[in-house]
Amino acid sequence: MNASTKAAYLAPADDCVLIGSSYELTETISLDLYGEFPTSDDEHYLITKITTHGAGINGMDLIEMFDPGRLDFMAKALTFKDDTDPNKRRYAADCKHKAACLF
C-alpha cells in the first residue's frame, strides 16, 4: 500500500517556522503555514510560505487562494484560535470562515 507523506512532515526549504499545520481551508484543501509568530510590533502571525495538499487545486485556484485578504483572515484565525477569551476564539472562527468563503 502506498501512502503519501503529509507536507507538514517535510522540511521547509529555508528556516521558516511551521505556524499552522493542516489548516483546513476547505473540506478538500488543507495548508501548512510557515512564517513568524506575533511580536510586540506585529499583532498577528505573519504568513510567509504555504504548502498545499488536498484535492481540486489547480493553477488559477492557487492565485485566488492566497490573495492578501485571505492571508490576513488566516493569520487572524491563527492568532486567536487558542485564546482564553471566548469572544476572541469566536472571532478566530469567523476569520477562518471568511478565509474559506473567499475561495
C-alpha positions in Angstrom: 0.0 0.0 0.0 1.4 3.4 -1.0 1.0 6.3 1.3 1.9 9.9 0.7 3.8 12.0 3.2 1.9 14.9 4.5 3.6 18.2 3.7 3.8 19.2 7.4 6.4 16.4 7.9 8.7 17.6 5.1 11.5 20.1 6.0 10.9 23.6 4.6 13.4 25.0 2.1 14.7 27.6 4.5 14.4 28.4 8.2 10.7 29.2 8.2 8.8 28.2 11.3 5.7 26.0 11.0 3.0 28.2 12.5 -0.1 26.2 11.3 -0.2 22.6 10.5 -3.0 21.1 8.4 -5.0 24.4 8.4 -8.3 23.4 6.7 -9.2 26.0 4.1 -12.0 23.9 2.6 -13.3 20.4 3.1 -10.8 19.1 0.5 -7.8 21.5 0.8 -5.6 21.9 3.8 -2.5 24.0 4.2 0.7 24.1 6.2 1.5 27.7 7.0 5.1 28.9 7.6 6.1 32.3 8.9 6.7 34.3 12.1 4.9 34.4 15.4 3.4 37.7 16.6 5.9 40.1 18.2 5.3 43.2 20.2 5.3 45.2 16.9 3.1 42.8 14.9 -0.3 41.9 16.3 -0.9 38.8 14.3 1.1 35.9 12.8 2.9 36.6 9.6 2.5 34.0 6.9 5.4 33.9 4.5 5.2 30.4 2.9 2.4 28.0 2.3 2.4 24.3 1.4 -0.9 23.0 0.0 -2.2 19.5 0.0 -5.6 18.2 -1.0 -7.9 17.7 -3.9 -9.1 20.1 -6.6 -6.2 22.5 -6.6 -5.2 24.0 -9.9 -3.1 26.9 -11.0 -5.9 29.5 -11.1 -7.2 28.4 -7.7 -3.7 28.9 -6.2 -3.6 32.5 -7.4 -7.0 33.2 -5.9 -6.3 31.2 -2.8 -3.6 33.4 -1.5 -4.7 36.9 -2.0 -3.7 39.4 0.8 -7.3 39.5 2.2 -7.4 35.7 2.6 -3.9 35.6 4.2 -4.9 38.3 6.6 -8.0 36.3 7.7 -5.9 33.2 8.1 -3.3 35.0 10.2 -6.0 36.4 12.5 -7.6 33.0 12.9 -4.2 31.5 13.9 -3.6 34.4 16.4 -6.8 34.0 18.3 -7.8 30.3 17.9 -6.5 29.2 21.3 -7.2 32.4 23.2 -8.7 32.1 26.7 -11.3 34.8 25.8 -14.3 33.1 24.1 -15.0 36.2 22.1 -11.6 36.1 20.6 -12.0 32.4 19.8 -15.3 33.2 18.1 -13.6 36.0 16.1 -10.9 33.5 15.1 -13.6 31.1 13.9 -15.3 33.9 11.9 -12.0 34.8 10.3 -11.3 31.2 9.3 -14.8 31.0 7.8 -14.3 34.3 5.9 -11.0 33.0 4.5 -12.8 29.8 3.2 -15.7 31.8 1.8 -13.4 34.0 -0.3 -12.5 30.8 -2.2 
